[in-house]
Amino acid sequence: MDWNQLISNKRLGQEDLHYQKKDDRTEFHRDYDRLIFSSPFRRLQNKTQVFPLPGSIFVHNRLTHSLEVASVGRSLGDDVARRLSEKHPELKDSHLSECGSIVSAACLAHDMGNPPFGHSGERAIAAYFTEGAGQKYRELVTPEQWKDLVLYEGNANAFRLLTHQFKGRRPGGFVMTYSTLASIVKYPYPAIYAGEKQKFGFFQSEIDTYRKIANELGILQTNDNDSQPRFARYPLVYLVEAADDICYEIMDIEDAHKLKILTTKETQELLINYFDEERQKSIKSVLEKVTDVNEQIVYLRSCCIGALEAACVDVFIKNEEAILNGTFDGSLVKHIEGRIGDAYKACEKTSYDHIYRSKDVVDIELAGYKIISTLIDLFTTAAMTPDGAYSKLLLERVSKQYEVIDEGENNVYRRIMAVLDYISGMTDVYALDLFRKINGESIPII
């Protein structure tokens, strides 16, 4: 792959449109602004990250997480662009300097396709089709479409949200640049290639859209199956993924400390182990001057993010050739060696053992399963039998942009996807409120 072709400011849905710019923003900066002001982005403030939405103690939600990821992503993109410009002076007239803007915009969008209740929402959707009443639809869709449903993925849904032409909206979805769209697709293949990780990057409905982007940017196709293509990763995806990896690992540790899942001593030891003895002495001298325990953790957290960011830039530059050839395997973080890599693995283990299985997290997953499975069952049934009295009432709740009553050929898949579009766009609070109203637990006072 070639950097000159990889970074393009062409917009999906406006390929032939030429207009006069009225300000000095680049097209990639426009992507960022467009996302910041969008309703799906704002709704992230009421979507669970890991811990239940905050009461008296503030922890991260999807919105604050995405903003922090975008900040780290901008640093990663800017630093990689600077290093690549030094390495390849012939690229001085390309859009390479815009890497920071592209990566930060993609970071804002990377979680926009996640349903309510974090990853438990994804699992609840998949379980409805693999274990629940949704099994009855298996014979009504193609095997490839069935894979989309039983392996439902927030990553693929983010790409759909940004590119799908919902009813009443303009072609091209959010009309983002090709480079920003390519940067959010961590797994550039459909669900039939999901494998053990059960991850994929686009639904059957968006295969042609991604192929169009890949052809424009020169992204390598790695198989010969044109109907079910598999591609190499777009290089800037590695930076978006790294920003996400850095933020969720370090910030989850900080949140666990605030919620007293981890002690101050445990947290400090996890974070200070990222540094050698000399750097540890310098950090400890600062901590001695800070009496607020939470501020001590904040300082340690910032030091760790800086160390991980620099290490990821080094890995990217060192492996540039493999990344451009499509042969680089795994994430940037997984290739960090030495003290920093070991410290990151220790944080991962602690998160898995003590955070992600904590009572509060499990409780929200249990609630999420019940709420999401109930809503999917009710609304898919209504979409398949729209003339029923109860179905009509339910479908009145659905925004007209979601075409849950599709009369076209192969409409079962499209109707189900429209229902999932509606439900995945809900906030945790909205889903809970709707669940209660449908079950008669909450009745509006007239």
N, C-alpha and C positions, 0 to 999 in steps of 0.2 A: 504494500500500500504506500501511497505517496502523499506527503504532507501538503503539497500544493493542491491536490484534489480533495483530500480528506476534510479540509475546513472550507465550508461553503456557506454563504449567507443567503442562499436561495430558500424561499419559504414554500412549505407544502400548501398547495391550494392557491398560490399566487405566482406560479412559475412564469407566467406570461405578462404579469402586471408590472408596469413601470410607473413610478410616481416620484414626485419631488419631495425629498426629505425637508422637514420644517425645523429640525434641530440637529445637534451634533452627536446624538446617540448613535452607536453602532447598531446593526441589526441584532447582535447578540445581547446587547444591553436592553434592547426593546423586548427580547424574549423574557429577560429577567423581570422587567417592569410589568409585562403582560401577565405573568404568573402571579406576582405579588398582589395584584389588584383583582385576581379572579376569585369567584365564589368557591370553587373546589379547594383552592389553597387556604382560604380563610376558615373553611370547615375543619381543617386539620387541628384547629385549637381545641376542638371537642372530640378528638380521637385519641384513644389510648396508645401510648408508646410501649411501655412495659408495665408500669405500675398503674393501678386505678387512678382515675382523674383526681386531682388534688383536693384535699379539704383544707385544713389549716396549714399543712406543709406543702410547699410548692415543689413538684417534680415535673419532669419533662412530659409534654404531650407531643403529638406528631408535628405540630406547628413549630414549637421552639426547637425541636430536634432538627427539622428541615432547615431552619434559619442558621443554626450552628453548623450543620453540614455544609451549607452554601458558603459560609465564611471560610471554613477549612478548605473547601473545594477551590475557592478563588485563589487562596495561597498556593495550593498544589499546582493549579493551572498556570499561574504567573511564574512560579519558580521553574516549572518544567519548560515553559516557553523561553525563559531567559537562558536556561542551560542549553536548550536545543538551538537557539539562535547563535550562541557561542560556538557550538559544535558544527552548525551548518549555516555559515554566513550567507550562502546562496538563497536562503529562505527569508531574507530581510524584507522583501516586497510582498510576502504572502500574508495570510490572516493569522499566522502563528501567534502573534502577540495577543490575540483575542482568546487564547485558551482559557484564561482565568474567567472571563465573562461567560464563555460557553459552559464550562464545568459548573460554575456557581448557579447558572440558570437550571441546568440539568439536576443539580442537587436539590433545588427548590421543588422540582417536580417528581423526584424519585419515589416518594411515598404517597402521591396523590391518588393512586389507584387502590390503596389499601382499604378494605372494608372496616366497619366498626369493630371495636374490641381487639385490636392488634392482630397478631398472627392466629389467634383462636378464631377470629372471624373467617379467615381463609380456610382454616381446617373445618369449620362448621359448614361452609358452603360445599367443600369437597365431600364431607361425610354425608351430606344430604343425598348426594347422587350415588355414593358408593355403598352406604349402609341404610339410608332412609327411604322415604317414599319416592324420592327422585329416581330410583332404579327403574321405574316403569317407563321412563323416557328413553332408555338405552336403545331400543329397537327403532325409535323414531328419528334418530340422528345418525350421521355417518360415524364410523369408528374414530376418525380424526377429531370430529366435533365432540364426541363423548370424552375424549382425553382432555379437552379444554375444561370440561365440567368437573370431572373427577379429580383433576389436578389443579383446580382453580388457583390462579396466581395473581397477587397484587401487582407484581412487576409488569405482567402482560396487560393488566387492566389499566395501568398508568399510561402505557403506550396507546391503548384504545381510547382512553379518555381524551388524550391530547390530539388524536388524529381522526377519530370517527366523526362522521357528519350526522350529528343528532338532528332530529326533526326541528325545522325552524332556524337552524344555525348554519353558518356559512361553510362551504366546502373546505376541507383541510383541518376541521376541528379548531384548535387554538391558532392555527396558521403559524406554526413555529418554524425556525430555520432547520434545514436538514441536519446540520451538525448537532444542534441541541437535542433533537429527537433521537439521533443515533446514540447520543451519550447516555441515555437512560436505559438502553436495552442491554442489561447485563448478560442475558442468555439469548443470543441471537438465533433462535430456532424455535419451531413450534413444539407443542406438548408431546408429540410422538417420540421426541428425542430427550425427554426430560430425565430419564435414567433414575439412578438411586436418589439423587438430590431432589427429584420431583420439582425442578425449576425449569421455566421456559420464558421466552421473552415476548411472544405475541400469539394471539388467538388465530384460529383459522380465518376469521373475518378480516384480519389485518395483515395477512401474508403478503398480498400484493403491494400494500403500502410500504412495508419494510423493504421489499425487494426493490421498489422504486428508489427509495433512499439509498440503499446499498449500491445500486447501479450508478447513481449520481456521484457518490462519494468514493467509489472504487473499493468498497469493502469486499474482501475475498469471499466467494462462495466455496465451501469446503466439501460439498457433495455434488452428485450429478442428478439429483432428483429435483426437477424444476417445480413440481407441484407441492413438494414439502422440502423447501431449501433449508440448508444449514449454513451459517456464515461465521467467519472469524469475528472476534470482538472488535468493535470500533475502538481505536487506541484510547480515546479520552474516557471511555467507560471505566478503565482501570483507576482513573483519578477520582471519578464519582464514587466508585465502590470503596476506594481507600478512605475518602472523607467520611463516608458512612461508617465504615469499620472503626475508624479512630474515634468518632463521636459517640457511637452507641456504646462502645466498650468502656471508655473512660467516664462518660456521663452517667452510665448505669451504675458504675461504682460510686460516683458522687451521690446519686439519688439514694442508693442503698445505705450510705452513711447517714444521710438526712433522716431516713426512715428507721434508723437504728437496727437495720438488718446486719450491718457491719459496724464494728467498733471503730473508734478513731485510730487506735493502734493498728488494727488490721488494715484499714484504708491507707494509712500513711506508709506502712510497710509495702503494700502492693504498688503504690505509686512511686516511692523513692527508689525502688529497685530498678527503675529504668535507667539509672545514672551510675557512673563510676564513682569511686570514693571521693575524688577531688570535687566533682560536681555536687555530690551529696553534702559535703561540708559547706559549700556555698549556699545550697538550698536550706540547710538546717540553720545557718546563721540568719537567714531571712525569717524563717519560721519562729525563731526565738523572739523576734521583735513583734510578732503578730499574736495577740492574746486571744482573738476570736477563733475558736476551733474550726468553724465552717470556712472562715477566710483562709486558714491554713490549707484546707483541702482544695479550695479554689486555686490557690497559688500552685500547689502541687499538680493539680489537673492541667493548668495552663502550661506548665513546664513539660508535662508528658505529651500533650498534644503537639507542642513545638518539636519535640524529639521524634515523634512518630511521623510527623509531616516531612521533616528533613530526610528521614530514613526512606520513606516511600518515594520521594523525588530521586534519591540515589538509585533505588532499585529500578525505577522507570528508565532513567538515562542509561544505566548499565545494560538493560535488556531491550533497548529501543529496537534493535534489529529483529529480535524474536517477536516483539509486539507487532511490528509492521508486517512481518511474515505470517502472522497468525499462529505462531508455534509456542508462544509464551503460555505457560500453564499455571492456573491458580491466581490468587489475588496478590497485590503488591505487598500487603501486610504479611502474608504467609512466607514471603521470600526474605523478610528482614532477619538477619542473623545476629548472633551475639547477645549481649545483655538486653538490648531493647526487645529483640524477638522473644527471648525467654520471659521477660517481664509481661509482655503482651499475652503470652500463653498462660501465665499464672492468673492474669485477670480473667481470661476466658474461662478457665477452670472454676474460679471462684464464682463467676456469674452463673455458670451452669449449676453448680452444686448448691449455692446459697441464695441466689437472687431469683432466677427464672422459675424455680420450684417453691418459692416462698408462698405462704398461705394466701396473702393478699393477691398475688398474681394468679394463683390457681383458682381462687374464688371468682375473679373477673372472667377467667376463661370459661368456667362452668356457666356463669350467667350469659356470656356471649354465645355459647353453643345453643342454649335454650332459645334465646331471643332470635338469633339469626335463622336457626332451622325452622322455627315457627313462621317467621315472616316469609321465608322462601317458599315454604309449602303452601301457605295461603295465597301468595301472589302468583306463583306459577300455576296453581290450580285455577285461579281466576283468569289468567291469561289464556289458558287452554279451553276454558268454558265461559267465555265473556258474556253470554246471554243469561246466565243465572242471576237471580235477584241479588244474592250475596256478592257474587263476582262483580256485578255492576257497582255496588257500593265500594268495594275495595279498590276497583280500578279508578274510581273518582279521586282517590288519594294520590294517584300517580301523575306526575308532571307529563304534559303532552309531548315533551321532547323525547320521552322514552316510548318507543313504538311497541308496546306490549301486545297490541292486537295487530299482528302483521298477517295480511292475507296472501302474501306472495308465496312462491314455491319454496319448499323447505322451511316453512315458517316456524316449526317447532324450535329449532336452534335459535333463530332470531328472536323469538318471543322470550325464551329462557334468558338469552343474553341481555335483552332489554330489562327484564326483571332484576337480573344481577347488577346491571348498570344503576338501577334505581336504589337497590339496597346497599350496594357498596359505596354509594355517594352519601349515605346517611352518616351523621355523627353518632357517637355512642348515646348521647342524651336523646336525640330524636328517635333512634331505634328503640330505646327503652320506653319512651313516651308512647310511641305507636303500638308497641307490644302490649302495654298496659291498657290502652284504649280499646284495642281489638279484643282483648280478653275481659273487658268489662270492669277492669280494676281501677280505671280512671275515667270518669264521665264529666264532660264539660258542664259547668253550672250555667244555666240559662237565666 
